[in-house]
Amino acid sequence: MGYFRELPNIAYQSFLSDSNSSRNYLIVKNLFRRCKLRDDLQNVFTIFNKYEIVEGARPDTVAEELYGDAELDWVVLMTAGIINVRDEWPLSDRQIYNYSNQLYGNQLNEVRFYETREVKDSNGRLILPKGKVVDSTFSIPDPDDFNTTISPINGVSNYEYEVRKNNAKRSIYLLKVEYLQQFLNDMRQEMIYSRSSEFINERLVRTENTKNRMP
């Protein structure tokens, strides 16, 4: 993942068993040095495009499609506000079925809740919007015959519920390609270390060596 190449390094005191000096350090990536999209830019919709994640797409394939570089998958995730890919990226149709089947077993197709269907009168006026959660006994007077009632509801199964939740993850907002280089420049600037007692260079600092501290 290209993101880790963007992280600066840190010289960390070695605690390996074969370390033969208190001055031995390991050069590792500083995972605590993190960036996020500026809060004041998250609501500036002119720099984002709405994007629908298609069946089977991954962050790297989206990055290749939009930015021409699969290793910019971290830009896709960061600008979409996705932290946990496993939970926040949509599953494929096969994956969501397997997940739901494992979760519900024999209750996969049982009704989870009921919701309304859209009802209009003979003049096309909306009487009841669709998608309102109701109980199984819900009914209303027929808008064209008040002497009768209708029950405009549909049952939503456990499986359909999980599919809906999964599909809701498909709509994300991604940074427009014309703003990509500025985003990368700003991010890389934030990764530069400022001068301090631990400073070695702009991409490397050293942690305190506890083995050399005075008692």
Helices and strands as residue ranges (DSSP letters): H 3-6, E 9-13, E 25-29, G 39-41, G 45-47, E 48-52, H 59-67, G 70-72, H 73-80, H 85-88, H 93-104, G 105-107, E 111-116, E 119-120, E 126-128, E 133-134, E 140-142, E 145-150, E 153-157, H 158-168, E 171-175, G 177-179, H 180-190, E 199-201, E 204-206, G 210-212
